[in-house]
Each structure stands twice: as C-alpha cells, then as structure tokens.
Amino acid sequence: MATATTGSGTTAVRNIGILAHVDAGKTTVTERILFLTGATHRRGEVHDGTTVTDFDPQERDRGITIFAAAVSCDWDGHRVNLIDTPGHVDFADEVERSLRVLDGAVAVFDAVAGVEPQSESVWRQADRHGVPRICFVNKLDRAGADFDRAVESIRERLHPVPLAVQLPIGTEGAFTGVVDLLRMRALVWADGGAMEEGPVPDHLREEALRRRRILEEAVAELHPAALEEFCAESALTTATLAAALRELTRTGDAVVVLCGSAYRNRGIEPLLDAVVAFLPSPLDVPPVRGTLDGAVHERPADPAAPFAALAFKVTATPTGRLTCLRVYAGTLGRGDTVLDAGTGRTERVGRILRIQADRHAELERAVAGDIVAVVGLRTARAGSTLCAPSAPLVLEPPTVADPVVSVAVEARTSADTDRLASALARLVEEDPSLVVRTDPETGQTVLSGMGELHLEVAVEKIRRDRGPAVRVGRPKVAHRETVVRGVTGLVYRHVKQDGGAGQFAHVVIDVRPLEAPSDGGGTGFAFRSEVVGGRVPQEFVRAVEAGCRDALSAGPLGGHPVTGVSVVLTDGATHPKDSSEMAFRAAGRFALRAALREAEMVVLEPMADVTVTVPKDAVGGVLGDLAARRGRVSGSVLRTGTAVITATVPLAELFGYATRLRSRTQGRGTFTTRPAGYAPAPSAAARVTPSR
C-alpha cells in the first residue's frame, strides 16, 4: 500500500484539468500524457474507442467526452492528477465541478480554428474559479494550421496576455518540432520516435532571436523584477524569464502558450515540463475557506491540519459507490470516520483509491492536495463537505446551472415504475445538473437537463445499466417569466383569525424590472427595505423577503419561474400580539403574487449562440434554415473550402437541427452551441414546442 503523494510531498503535486472545445484534442492530449509518463503502455485513440479517460460505452460510441475522468501519473518527480473534461456545452456542469477542485488547467486549442465558442465558455468558467492556465495550440500538422493566428485569437477573444514560448519548426504536414525560446534549443520528433534535442536550425535562428526578444519585452512590461533586470542588462536570463513566467501564470496576468500535435506525439514532453514549471502546487494557492456557525475559517494544505475535503463526483460502479474527493487539508486513512458537514451524518471510509479513469490502485491514506476516490460513503453527494468530526467545516459547493430542456419519461410497463424511479434517483445522484420532478397537472415524471444531448445520454444510461424500458416524450424548453413594467404602492394585508393566536401582517411593496439585465430579461431577484421608523422590525423584513422568494416559483402567465425582479418594501404595519414571521412571510408571498398579476409580464425563452461550419456551396440553404428557426445571424467567416456562420437561435428551434444540417450539407456540416441567456418569446413559441 502507498500514500497518494509522491516526490517531495505536496509541493510536487499538480492538480490540473484539460479544457477545450469539442474536437480540439483534449482526450488525445491526455492519452499521450499517460503514455509518455508510463501510466499506460499503449497509445489510446478516440477513433478506435481505446482511450483510457473515455471509457464509458457511450463516449466510445459517440467519439466525445461526456463524463469528467480523473487519472494520475508521474513526471519528473511530480505527481500529476489530471481531469479530462467534456467539451460539449451540454456537459458544462461536469467542467464546473472539476474546476472547483483544480489548482491549474491546460487549455487546448485547434491550430486551424483557434478560439471556438466552447473554448470561450470554459475559459470564463476557469476565470470565475481563479484557476491559472497554460495554453496548448494543438493539431499544427493539419492543413490550414497557423500558430500565430491561433495565439492572436486567444488575445482577441479571451483577453489574456498570451506569451508564446515556442516557435514551430515547419508548418502543416511538414511540422516536425518546436524551438524552445526559453533555452534556445530545438526539440524535434521523428515519426513515431522520441524527442531529440539540438541547436536551433540556421534558417530559424534570426526569427527565434526576434521572438525571444519579443517575449522578454512582454514579460518585462508585466513583471517588476524582470523589468528591473531588463533595464539594467537589456535582456533577461533564462532563470529570470522562467521565474517571471511562473509568477505571471499563477497570478493570471499572462498565459504561457505552447504548441504541438498530440496525435503525432509532438509537443507533449515540453507541455508536461510546463505543467510542472508554471502551474501551482496545492501549497501555492490560498488556503481553502469554509464556514462554521456563520464565521469564515481557513484550512491550510497541511497533512497535520484537521481533515477537510470536497466531494466533486459520485459514480455507481459494479464494485460499489465511488466518491471522488479533493483533499484540501489533513490526512484521510483507510477506515477513518468522516463527517458529512451538510447532513451532520458520520460515515466510515472503506477503501481509498488512486483514480485511473475506470481502473484504480488501492492506497493506505491520502493527504492534503490529493485527488482520490473513496468507497464506503453511502450518502455523500457531489458538493458535500467531508471533514473531521472534531473539526467541522462547510466548504462552498460547486454551482449547479438551472436546466433548460425537459422530457417526460415513463416506464413501458406499470411493473417497472418503481425500477424507473430508482434509476432516475441514481442518475440525479451522479449528475446534479439533472432534475427529476412530477408534473402537477399531468402526473408525468419529467426529466430536465442542460440540453437535448444531455437528456439523450441520461436516458441511454438507464437502458445500458439494465434499467427498465423507457418511453420518452418530445423535449420542451424551460421558459421563464419577467417583469416589463412594474407596479408601485401595492398594499396587502394578511389577517387571519380562526381561534387562538391570530395572524396579522401589513406590507406595501413596489415591483420593478431588475436593472442592468444581462440576458435579455433580467437575472435573479433583488430585495431591499425602505421602511423607516421601525414600522416593520428587521426579523419581519427578512420574512417578507423569504415570502417574495417563495412567490418566484410560478409566474402568472404560465406558471414558469420568475426572474429579473426587484422588490422594494416601502411601508408596513404590525399588531402587538398577532404579528409573526410566519404572517409576514405569507404576506410577502401573496403581495408579490398580486403585484405580478397587475404588472406587465413577458415569457422568456432560452437562447443559444450557434456556430455552424459548412461547405461554401451550402451557405445559402443553411442561412435560410436558420432564418426559418427565428435565428439572428451575427457573422460569417470564410475559411479554406468552408464557411463559419454564427447566429443566435431560440433553443427550442434547435431540436433535431443536427439531422437537418447533415441532410442539407450531405453530412459535411457541423455545429456547436453555448447558452446565450433568455429573450422574450413569441406567445405561440411559449406554448408550443416545434416539431422539427
């Protein structure tokens, strides 16, 4: 048995994720990393269905990453815990949960396409979590690959300062290696061979010196110590440059950019070196912060500190329930008892495993900084905080996005109804972005998720896991309602006398659209009190706010959730005996419902930004089809033989679009989407789901 950490302890650990757009090569990069580090003994290929991280049958059938998969490997005396994340927008919640527990990331870009829509989405997710990144421009061997253009797209669309530390040797099919601008050496890979190091080729020496100078100047502008040396010496030493790049990466002031071709096994060794050199260890990031009794506490990444970990993924396997943890502080031993801080329950850890996708190695213990899986926890969920019973702490869980698409599901036979309920419960346990509810009007079981593909995968998982035969209804989008024109001075008196203590609450509220909407109809809910003179005590003000939040669950137009609303409590009155928090909560709920009935409301529908890549001869038909789907085309860019069309389209109109696009382009067209918020829906669209 072993501990999870190797090398020189926590300083030698790197917890990283691989982030990218669909088909940029994330999984291939991961496979090459595993092969080079000796974690696997053959190169897995996505097209052959032999990859380690895409081990689920659906991933191999579809050729895409669906579920975030963690693997571990060793490089240059360091333990690298790596999570290969999905690139499809429907599985963005998997990326969110992974980023919550990572210390760094490698963003992979296609050298032909540069920054693509989902690249932007995952980059913004990493921004929110403050995860330092390095960039890898992949597929430099492809026709049309352009390293400089890809770097410029990173600058223009993602807005960091990209610092290219390599110069490609050759282009497209002639790409054979890179010039390392830090050490001014050439790294060349023969077909199928190992990396060979040598001098910079004569024909690239002048260009390499020019780019090294550009790199030094850019670093000097951003880093005070580098600027001091540059002013004194008119140049930077390799040691100073490397140290400055490491600090700039960790602070997010710049990103290091490397390049290669993962499929051709070119560029992976220097990428691993960059992960070790520039991305932080668990000791380099701030101590994790949690709450206890309303107070904020910090836990350092110290094996001797009280144990604290966050569960970020739960998977049902044939051998038992597997809970993936990021250990932030302390030490976890086999057989230890841990506290689930959210539920207050204690559980015993049966086994600790080093994660290798669907294969695992048993460990004796895990320490601060490790990412491991444990067996034996029956009730922990993704987002649960596990800690020492003697030192409880609640860590902030990953955020879960609201679902936007729903389908009705039912068992084909009444005898399988209970089996379906159990299967759905397991799905939600493994994937918190799925929501199961019962429609109060029809009694149907409704499964909601992040997109059409997300729901297809969920239903197929039920079937493949020996679940019951399932019938699935047509998908429907999740609408919202918002206020266009509010009301002021709405008065509501809640008076109830039915024997015993009565209830009395008097409130006056103004209801307005929430200012500065970011998604076409406002987001969220805002509440404030302008009551003066203590006419409504503070504890009753909080009760009014809670009641207003209760009222947001169903709007007056179609029972959809209400968003983008600002409520101001302007006046009120109390009774010395009959007023209570319960009475004021009821008053807040009924007052807002009444106000929404008087206000001018509109139904919102979810929108999607769509990027369609089609042959040039199919552009006209595709544009016409997007217009028929109520799409607003925002741009079109011509590339070699193809056109890239960008548009914003109602999500409801995209059901079945993949089939229509393949038909119009003889199978040569592709498209990707990402959420674009909400926009007012035509009344007919709010009630009817398109049949296309």
N, C-alpha and C positions, 0 to 999 in steps of 0.2 A: 504494500500500500504506500501511497505518497501523498504529499500535500499538493495543492493545485499550483502553487507559485514555485518557479524555478529561478535560476540565475541568482542575482544578488538581492532577492526579496522583491518588495513592492515596487521599487524603482525600476525593476526590469520587466514590468508588466505593461502591456499596451492593450487597452480595450477599444477596438475600432469597429466601425461599420463600413460597408461598401454601399455607396449611394449612387443612383443613376436613373436615367430614363430607360424605358423598355428597349431592349436590344442594344444598349451601349456596350455590353460585355461584362457586366458585374460578375456573373456566375463564372464566366471563363477566367477572369482575373483571379477569383477565389480559388478555382481549381488549380491554376498554375502556382499560386502561392502554396497550396497544400502539397503539391508535388515537389516543388523546389525545397521546401522545408522538411521533406521526408515524412510528412503526416500521411501521405498516400503513396502508393508505389506505381500508379499509372495515371495518366492524364485523363480525367473525365471530360466528356464532350456533351454539350447541350443537345446537339442534333442527334446524338446516338442514345440519349437518355441514360448516360453513365456517370452523371455528376454526383458528387457527394452531398452538396447542400440542397440540390433539387431532387430530394429522394422520394417525395410524395408521388404516387402514381399520376395524379392529375397534373403535377408540374412537368413530369416527363412526357405525358400525352400532349400537353398544350405548348411545351417548349418555353415556358415562362416561370419566373419565381413567384410563388403565391404566398408562401409562409416564410417568415424570417427564420433563418437557420444559423445556429452558432457552432463554430468549430474552434479548435485550439491547435497551435503549432509553435515551434521554437525556431528563432532566427538570431544568430549572433549573440547567444547567451540571454536572449529575452523571450519571455512568454507572450505570444500574441493571441489574444482572444478576439475572434473575428465574427461578425454577424453579417451574413449576406442578406440584404433586404430586398423586398419586391420593388419593381419599377413601375408597376401599373397603378394608376390612380385609385382604383377600387380597393387597393390594399394599403393605402396610406396610413391606416391605423397601425399596421404592423411596423411601419417605419417609425411612427411616433413613439410606440412603446420601446423600440430598440434604441432610439436616440436618447430616451430618458435615462438609460443606464450606461451610455458610452462616454468615453473621455475624448475621442477623436474620430475622424472619418476620412475615407478616401472617396472623393467624388470622381466618377468615371464619365468621360465624355467621348462621343463618337467624333473622330477627326474629320469626318465629312460633314456631319450635321451640326457640330458644335453644341451649344446650349440648346436643349429642346424643352418643351413645356414642362414635363415632369421633372426635368433637371432643376428648373426654377422652383418647383413646389418643394422638393426635398431639400434644396438649399435653404429656402425660407424656414422650413421646419428645423433644420440644424441651427439657423440663426436664433430662433426662439429659445433653443436649449443651450445656446452659447458653446456649441461643440466646435473645436478647432478642426480645420480641414486642410488636406493637401489635394491637389488635382492630378489626375492621370488621363492624358489625351490618348485614347485607345484607337486601334484599327488604322494606324498610319500606313499600313500596307494596302489599303483599299484605294480603288480608283477615285480620284477627286479629293483625297485626303489633303488637308492643309493645316499644319500645326499652328502657324501664325494666325490664321483666320479663326481657328478654334480658341486660341488664347484671347484674341480680341473680343470674341463673343462672350467669353467669361467676364471680361472687363465691362462690356456694354450692358449685358443683361443681368448679371449678378452683382455688379458694382463693388467687388473687392479690388485690391491691387494685385494683379497676377504677376508673379515673379518666376519667369521661365529659367530653370537651372540646367536645361539640356538643349542641345541643338541636334535635330535629326540628321542622320547620315543617309542620304538617299531619300527618294520620295516614291510613294505608291508602291508598285511591285519591286522597286529597287531599294526599298527601305531595309537596311541591314543593321543599324545600330544608332548610337547617340554619342554626342560629345558631352562629357560631364564638365559643365562650366565652372564648378567649384574647384575641382582638382586639375582641370585642363587635361583630360585624358579621354581617349576614345574607348567606348565599350561596344564590341561587335559580337553578333551572334550568327554563326553559320547555321544553315538549315538543320534543325534538329540537334544542334550542338550546344556546348556550354559557352558561357560568356568568355570572351577574350579581351584582355585589356592591352592597350597600346598607345602610341603617340597620336596626337590629332593629325588627321590626313592633311597633307600640304595644301590641297585645294580648299580646305575649310578653315585653315589656321587664321587667316585675316578676319573672316566672318566670326569665328569663335572668340577672338580677342575683342572684336567690336561688341559682341553680345555680353561678354564678361564685363566690359566697361559699363554698358547699359545697366546690367544687374547691380554692379557696385554703386552706381549713382542712385538708382531707385532705392536701394537699401539704406544708403546714407541719408536720403531725404526723410526716411521713416524712423530711423533708429539713432538716438543721441550719441551713444558710444561709437557707433560706426561712423557717424558724421564727424566726430572729433578726430578719429584716425584718418578719415578720408581728407580732411582739410590739412592735416599735418603731413601726410605721406602721398597724397594724390592717388591713393589706391587702398584696397583692403586686402589683408591677408586672408588665406583660406579659413583659418581658425576664427577670425573675427566675423567673416561673412557667414560661416555656418552657425555661430552662436547667435548672431542677429536674426538669421532666418528662423531659428528655433523659437526665439522670443516673439518675433512678429507673427509666427503661426499660432502660438498659444494665445496671444492677445487678440487675434483676429484682425490685426491691422494689415495683413497681407496673406496671400496663399502661394505656396510653392507649387509650381506646375512642372510635371514630368511627362514623358511620352513613351509610346511603345506599341507593340502589337501582341496582346495576350495570346491570341490564337496561334501566332507564330513563335511563341515563347521568347519574345524580345521585350526587354524593359522591366521584367518582374524583379530581378535582383536589386537594381537601384531603387525600385519602388519600396521594397522591404527595408532597404537601408534608410530611406527617407522616413518611413513609418517610425523606425527606432530613433532616428536622429532628431526629428522635428515634432512629432506628436507627443502629447504629455503622458506621463505615468499617473497612476492614481494619486501619488503624492504631489503632483504638480497642479492639481485642480483644487479649488477651495473645498474645505470640509463640508460634508453633506449637512443640510439643515433640516430639522424636523420640529414638530410642535408637541408640547406636553402641557396639558391644562392651560392652553392659551398662550403659553410662553414659547419662544423660539430657542432651540438648543442646537449646538453643533456637535458632530461626531467626527473626529479625525480618522484618516485612513491608517489606523494603527491596530495591529493584531492584538494588542493588550487592552484596547478600549472595549467598552460594552458592545456586544454584538448588535448590529443593525443591518438589515438587508431589504431589498425591494424585489418582490416577485413581478416579473415582466411578461411571463408567458407560461401557460399551463397546457399540457398536452396529454391526451389519453393514449397510452401505448399498450401493446399486448401484455407487457410485464407490470403494468401499474400506472398510476397517475404521476406524471413528471412535472415538477415545478421548477422553472428556471429562475435563478436568483442573481442579482448583483450584490455582492457583499461589500458594503461601504465601510464598516468598522467591525473590529473584533475578530473572533475566531469561531468557526462552527465545526464541531466534531460529530462524528457518526454516533447516533444515539442520544444527542443533546435534545433538550426540551426547549422549544421556542414559543414566543407569544405572538399571536396574530393581533397586532395593536388595534385593528379596526373592529374586530369582533370580540376581543377580550378572551378568546379561547387559546389554550396551550396545546401544542402537538409535538410529537416526538419524531425526530428525523431518523428514518430507517437507513438510508444509504445516501452517499454523496458521490456525484458522478462528474467527471470532466466531459463536457459535451463535444461530441464529434458528429453533428447532424443527427442521424438516427442510430449511431453507434456510440458507445460510452465506455470510459475506463473508470474503474472504481477508485475513490480517494479516501484517505483516512480523515482528512479535515480540509477546510477551506478558510482562507484568511482575507483580511481587508484587501480589496482590489480585485478579487477573483470574480469570475462569472462561471457559475456551476449549475448543475441540476440536482435536485434532491427528490428522494422517493419517501413516501410515508405521510405527506401532508394531505389531509382529506378535504379541508375546507378553504384553504388559501386560494385566492383568485389573482388574476393579473391586476397589479396595483396594490396588493396587500403589503403592508409593512410587517416584517418578521424581526423580532428583537429579543433580547434577553429579558426573561420575566422580571428580573430585579431592576431593569433599567428601561422601562417602556418609552417608546418614541413613535410618532406617526410621521412618515415621510410623504411628501406630496406625490400622489399617484399620477401616471400619465393621463393626459386629457383624452377623452373619447368624443369623436365628432358625432353630431346628430345624423342618423340615417336619412337617406334621400329617396330610396326606392323600396317599394314593398311588394310582396306577392302573398296571395292566400295559399296555404298548404293544408292538405288533409290526407289522412291515410286512405288507401284504396278500399280497405275493409274496416268495418267498425271494430273488429277484434284487434286491429293494430293501432288503435287510437292511443292507448297508453304507451306503446312502444315508440310512437312518434313523439309524444310529449317528452319521454326520456331522452330521445335522440336530439331533440331541439335544445333541451336543457344542457346537454353535453356540448353542443355547438356554441351556445352563448358563454359557457364556462371557458372554452378555449379561445373564443373570439369576442371580446366585449363590444366590438362595433356592430355586432348583430343584436337585434332586439326582437323578442317574441311577445306578442300580445293577442288578446282576444277582441275582435271587433264587437262592440256592444250592440250594434244593430243587427248584424248577420250571424253572430256567434262563430264566425270563421276564425281560425288561427292564422295570424298574419306575421310573416317573417320580413323584417326590414333590415336593409344594409346599405352599403356605400355605392352600389351600382349594380347593373344587370349581371356583369360577370361575377361579382362578389356573391350574389344570390345563387347563380348557377353552380358555382363551386361549392357553396354550402349544401345545396340540395343533393348534388352529386356525392358529397362526402357522406351524407346519410345513407345513400344507396350502397356505396362501396364499403361502408363499415357494417354491413349485414343488418342494416336498419330495415324498416318496413317499406313497402312500395308506396310511393307518394304521388299525389296529383298536385300540380302547381298551376295557379291561376295566372292571368296576364299581369305583368308588372304595372305598378302605379307609382307615381312620384309623390313625395311628401310636400304638400303645399304649406304655406304659412299665411297669416293674415297680419296686416299692419294698419296703422292709423295714417290717413292722408290729411284729414282736418279734424282737430280735436274739439273738446268741449271745455268750458270753464264754469266753475262755480256749481258743479253738480253736488246736490245735497242728498245725503242718505242717512236715515235714522233707523237704527236697528233696535226695536223694542219687543221684548218677549216676556210675557207673564203667564206661566202655566202652573202656578203653585210653587211654593218655596221661593228660593232666591231668583230674582228676575234677571234679565239681560238688557243693558242699555248702552248704546254707542251712537254718537252723532259725529259724522265726518263730512267735510266739504273738500272736494278734490278737483284739480284741473288735470286734463289728459291731453297730451300733445304728442306729435311725432318726435321720436328721438333725434336730436340734432346730429349732423355730420354722419349720415348713413354711409356705410362703405360697401353695401351690396345691393343697392337699388331700392331698399325698403326699410333700411334701418336694421340694426342688430341689437339684440338684447333688450334690457329693461333697466330703467333708471328711476330712482325714487328719492325724494327729499321732502323735508317738512319745513314749512314757513310759518308754523303756528307760533304765536307769541303769547307771553303772559302765563305760560304753563296750563293753557286750557286743555291740552291733551298731554298727559305725562309721557315721559320718554318710553317707558315699557309698553304703553299702548300704541305709540308711534311705530315701534318695531312690529307690533301685532298687525297694524294696518298694512305695513309693507308685506308681511307674510301673507295676508289675505289677498293682496293685489297679485302676488306671485301665483297664488292658487288659481286666480281667475284667468291667468295667461294660458292655461292648458287647452282651452277651447274658445275660439272666437265666434262672433255672431253670424258670420257669413256661411260657414260650412263646418264649424267645429274644429278647424285647424288650429294648431298652436299660434299664439300671438307673439310677435316680435317687434322691435323698433318702437317701443312705447315709453314715454316719460310721464310719470305721475307725480304731482305736487300736492301734498296735504296742506291746505291753506287755513282750515279752521276746524273746530270740533267742540264737543261738549261731553261732560261726563256726569254720572249720577253717583252720589256718595256711597250708595250701597250696591247698586245693580251693575256698575261698570266693571269689566274684567278684560283680561287679554283675549279670552275666547270671544267675547262680544265684539271687541274691536277688530279681531281677525275676520269674523263673519261680516262686519260692516265693510271692511276693506274689500272683501271678495265680491259682495253684492254691489257695492258702489262702482267698482271698476266694470263689472258686467253691464250695469246700467249705462255707464258712460260710453262703453264700446258700442252699445246698441244705438246711442244717439250720435256717435261720431261718424265721419265718413271713412269707411274702411275699404281696403282692396285686398284681393287674394294675390299672393306671390307664388311664383313657381321657380324651382331651381334651374339655374343656367349652367352651361358648360362651355369652356373655351375649347375649341376643336381645332386640331392641326391635321390636315389631310394632305398626304403625299400621293400624287397620281401622275401617270404619264401625261405629257403635254397635250396629246391628242384627245384626252378625256376631260380636260379642264371645263369646257363649256357645259357638258352634261352634269358634272359634279356641282358646278356653281348653281345651275338650275335646280338641282335636287336640294341643295342647302337652302335656297330661297323658298322652296315649297315647304320646308320644315321650319319656317319662320326664323331662319338663321340670318345673322348680320355679318357679312364678310368684312373683315378688317384689313386684309392684306393678301398679297400673292407674290411669291418669290420664285424665280426660275432658276433651276439648277441643271446640271448636265442630264438632259433627257427627261427631267421631271419638273413638276411644279409643286410648290408647297403653299397650300391655301390655309389661312387662319380665319376663323369665324367664331361667333358666339351664338349658340343654339340652345333652345329650351331642352332640358334633359329628357323630357317626355317624348320629344320628337326623335331621339336617338335610339329608341328601342328598335332593334332589327336593322340598324344602319350598317353594321358590318356586312351583312348578307347583301344589302342593296349596293354597297360600294364595290364589293367584289364582282357583282353582276355587271355594273356599269364599266368596270375597268378590266374585265377579263382576268380577275384575280390579282391584278398588279397594284391596286390601290391599298393604302394602309391609312389608319387614322389613330390619333391619341386624343384623350380628353383630360381636363382637370376642372375642378369646381370653380365657378365664377360667381358665386353668391346667388341672390334671388332678384327677380324682376317682376313687375306687375303682369299678371296672366290675363289673357282674354277670358271673358266669362265662360265661353264654351270650353276652353282648354282647361279651366279649373275644375270642370265637372266630368270631362270625358277623356279617357286615355286613348291616344291614337292606336289604330290597329296595325299600322305599318311595322 
